[in-house]
Amino acid sequence: MSNLLTKYGKSQSGAGFLIVGKDSIKAFGVSKAVFISILADIDDFSRKQGNERFFATLETLQEKTGFCDKVVKKFMRELKAEKILDDGVKGVGLDNKKYYKIDYERLGEIVEKSVFDKACDKGKNTPNDKGKNTPNDKGKNTPNDNGKNTPNDNGK
């Protein structure tokens, strides 16, 4: 688990800064990658206390992330739907808290797949490449899609 935390991101709570893996940013976007890193930090702290699960209230997550309640709830829903975060287990007795568990293997699968898919897409034409006039071997522009020739570098 420690390798995954290092690879995909982790906040340094006492140091006042955040480390977020670039692959996580590619897979989830900056905001969600930051959110996941903060959850991982809370999880890491809880595990060091001997707990397999962690809890964090909406208010705690808002405070730690700086995101409003709607964004926090949205990310929690998405992480549950992606099976990165389980649905939570209710505490026993008077404990009304929900305890969560991060599936780091699932997180790794999603990040690795995203990175692989984006690497494979690099060789493909993008929509912006289609229909453009590009110079041929002789430095002259080729006809565009509607059959009209465009001026070459000399304006002819």
Secondary structure by P-SEA (a helix, b strand, c coil): caaaaaaaccccccccbbbbbaaaaacccaaaaaaaaaaaaaaaaaaaacccbbbbcaaaaaaaccccaaaaaaaaaaaaaaccccccccccccccbbbbbbaaaaaaaaaaaaaaaaaaaccccccccccbbbbccccccccccccccccccccc
